[in-house]
Amino acid sequence: MKLPDQLQFIANAYAKQKRTGASLAGKVCVITGTTSGVGYAVAKYFSKDMAKIVMVCRDKERGEKVKSELYGLSGIEPDMILADFRSLEEVRRAAGEILAICPRIDILINNAGVFSTRLILNEVGVDTVLAVNHLASFLMTRLLIPRMAESAHARILQVNSEGHRFSKFIYDDIQWKHHRYSGYRSCGSSKTAQLLTVWKLDQLLSGTGITINAMHPGAVKSNIGHSNGLLYTFFSRVIITPFLKDPTISAQALHYLAAAPELETVSGYYYNLTTEEQPAQHASLGSSLIEEAWKISSRLVGLPEDQD
């Protein structure tokens, strides 16, 4: 029996995944959050496919190790940009550095993310979960779009999460002054905000040759939430992690979404790995909050609402 659309994600977790033999050789791929989890797996997988990798990461020491590993896999020297995505000013700087070294950008994978069991505000008073999971990728994407428009058939992939189903976008209380904070609710709100702006970006990018899609990377092992204290770390490693899959499945899925010829002009979709899926109603294309999410996100990152 087929599940209702809003519950189909349960079955999709076990669906057979699509693959492609198409190559990313010579493609310039900007990947955020490359020192662990999904981002690390993607960087390795794409390097083996002879792509030129531009790493965006926070930790210089770990980044250098990954950079060396990627070079060993392909013989192509990766570029490394350092930035802490809790700070939007660092995101702006990182985008500027990327533009300075990349005459073209073929693929942008916004992967960096965080999960926090407690409310932590960044330097401008924004929940760091919202800042890292949504505002950083929103700002990075909008700053890089003009350069991506110079490439034929550029692709933007937002690594989202089934966690968006935990919460609507709490747009009227981004500092959580009037709502009870929880890690799952905060993460869900940030991922919903990201999806809502994906639908708006898809509209604005029509005719540019750039596609944008979002995907759930599967239930895979990562370091997300690793700074939430000993109790959470113990619970995560002992109870949750043993049931999670290797992030290579995420890398394979992202490779398909980034390289498959049949997806060259496909845009404005949400995937569970490689299976097209209907997101939660509050985060769907039919949501009444798309324009509100766009306006608020633009204001928070200091950009005009009109996409240049």
N, C-alpha and C positions, 0 to 999 in steps of 0.2 A: 504494500500500500504506500503510495506516495505521500510524503509529509506535506503539510501546508508550507507555502513559500517561506514564512518567517521561522520555520523550524527545520528547513532543509539543510541548514549548516551542520546538523548532527550527522546526517547521512553523507554529506559532502566530505566530511573528515576522513571517510574511508573510501572515497571514490578513486578510481584509477587516474593517475595524473598524466597530463600531456607532456610530450617532449618534442624537441626540434633538433634537426641536424644542421640548422643554419648556424653560421659562425659569426662571432663578434670581433673577429680579427680586424684590427685597425680602428675599432670604435673607441671613442673617448668616453669613459664611464666615470661619473662622479658618484661616489658611494659614501654616505655618512654612517658613523658608528662602526668602523671597520676593525676594531681591535678585539671583538668578542662576538659570540652568538651568530645571529643571522648575517650581520654585516661582514664579519670575518669569513664566514663560509662563502658568501657571495663573491667577495674579493678574490678568494682563492679559485673559485669555479670559473669566474670570468677571466682571471689571469691565465688559467690553463687553456682558455679559448682564445688567447692572444689579444685580449683587449688591453687598451691603455687605461690604467686605473689611477684615478685621483682620489686618494684617501682623505676623508675628513674625520678627525678623531680628537680626543681630549688629552690623552696621555702620551707624551713624547716618547718615553722609554718603550712603552708597549708598541707604539706606532712604528718606531724604528725597527723593532723585531719583525713586525708584520711586513713592513716595507721590504726588508731583506728577504723574507720568505717568498713574497710575491715575485721579486726579481729572479729568485732561484727557479721558480716555476716556469717563467716565460722568457726571461732574458730581456724583458722590457722594464725599464726603470719607472716605478710608480712615483707619482708626486704625492707629498703629504702636506696637508693643511691642518694646523692645530686650532681648535676652537672648543670652548665650553658652551654648549647650547643652552645653558641656563641663562646666559647673557645674550640679549638680542644684538648688542653692540659687537660682540664677538662673531655672531653670525654674519653681520654686515661686513666686518673685516674679512672673514673667511671667503665670502662671496666675491669681494673685491680681489682677493689674491687668486681665486680660481679664474676670474675673468682676465687677470693679468698674464696667466700662464697658459690658458686654453684658447687658442684661436677658434676652436669649435667645441661643442659639447653634444654628443649624440644621445647619451642616456644619463638620466639623473635618478638615483635611487635614494629616496629619503627614508632612511632606516633607523636613525638614532632615536632611542626612546628611553623612558624611565618609569618606574613604578614606585610610589612612596606611600607608606602606611601612615604618615603624618604630614600635616600641612607645613610646607616650607615655601616662603615667598622669596622671589629673586630680588635684585637690587632696585627694581622699579615697582615692587609690590604685586607681582603676578605669581600665581601658583606655579612652581617650577615644573610640575607635571604638564600643565597646559603649555608652558613656555617651550619645553623640550619636545613634547609629543606633537604639538600642533604649530605653535607660532614660529618656531625655528624653521620647520620645513616650509611653512607658508611664505616666510620672508625669503628664505634661500631660493625657493622656486620662482617667486616673482622677480627676484634680482637676476636670475640666470636665464629667464625666458627669452629676452632679446637676443642673447648669444645662441641659444638653442634654435631659434627661428632661422638662423643662418645655415643650419644643417638640414639635409633632406631627411624627412621622416624621423625627427627626434622623438624620444619617448621619456615620459616622466612616470615613475612608479612610486606610489606612496605605500610604504609598509604600514598597514593599519592593523586591526585586530578584531576578533569576534568580541573582544571586551567592549566594543562600542555599544553592544546590546545591554550593558549594565546601567547606562544612564543617558538621558537626553543631554544636550549641550546646556549647561547652567550658565547662560550668557549674562544673566542679570545679577550674578553674585560670584564673579571670578576670583574674589578673595575669600570666599566661603565664610562670610560674616553671618549669613542668615540660614545656611544649610549645614547639616551635620556632615562633617568631612569623613570620608572613608577612601582607602586606596583604590578600591574597585570603582567607586562612583566617580572619583576624580579622573581616573584613567579612562573610564567610559565616556565621560564628558569631553575629554580632550580628543579622543578618537572620533567621536561623533562630530565635533567641530571640524576636524580634518576632512571627514567625508563630505560634509555640507559644502565646504569650499572647493572640494574636487569637482563637484557638479557645476559650480559656478565657473571655475577655471575651464572646464571642458567647453562651456558655452563661449567663453571669451577667446579660446584658442582655435575656434572653428576657422578653417581656411588658412591657418599658419603652417600646417604640416607637422605640428606637434600634437602628440596624443598624451592623455593623462588617464591613468587607471589606478585603482587601489586594490590591495590584496591582503588577505590574512595569511601569515607565513606558516601556519600550522602550529600544533602544540609541540614546540621544540625547546631544547635546552638553551639557556642564555644566562647572562649575568644581570639581566634587568631586575631591579629590586634588591641587589646585593648589599646595599648600604642601609638596609632597614633594621639593623640591630640583630643581636645573636638569636633571639627567639624566632624571628621571621626566617633568618638564614637557616637555622636548624630545621624548621618545619619545611622550608622549600627544598632543601637538599635531601632530607630523609623521607618525606612524605610525597612531595610533588615530582621532583626531578627524575626518580627512577621510572616514572611512567611517561616521560617526555621522549620525543624522537630526536635523532641527530639533525642539526640544522642544515645538513646537506640537502634535505628534501626541499627546504625553503630556497636554497641556492638554485636547485634544478628548476623549481617553479618560476623563479625570477628570471632565469635564463630563457625559459620559454616565452615569458611575457615581454622580455626585452629583445628577443631575436627572431621569433617566429614570423615568417613572411605574411602569414594569413592575418596577423594582428597589426600590420603596418598602418592601417587607417582606423583601427578599432579604438574607441575612446569613450570615457565616461562610464566605465563598468567597475564593479566590485567582484573580486575573485576570492574564493577559498582555495589557496594554492593556485591551481590552474582551472578550477571549476567556477564558471560564472554563477553568481549567487545574488539573491535579493537581500540587501542589508535590512536592519531593523527599520520599521516605518518612520521613526523619529529621525533617522539619518539618511533617508532615501531621497531620491530625486523629487518626490512629491511633497517633501517637507516644506512647511510654511516658513521655516527659519533659515532657509538658504541665504536670502538677502541680508538678514540680520547677522548671521555668522560672518558673512563677507565684510560687512561694514565694521563690525566689532574687531575682527581680526586685522583689517587694514589699519584701523585706528591704533590698535595696540602695538603694531610693528612700525607705525609712523609712515605709512604709504598712502597715497591717494586711492580712493575706491576704484577709479578708472584704471584698467590695465593698459599700460603703454605697449 
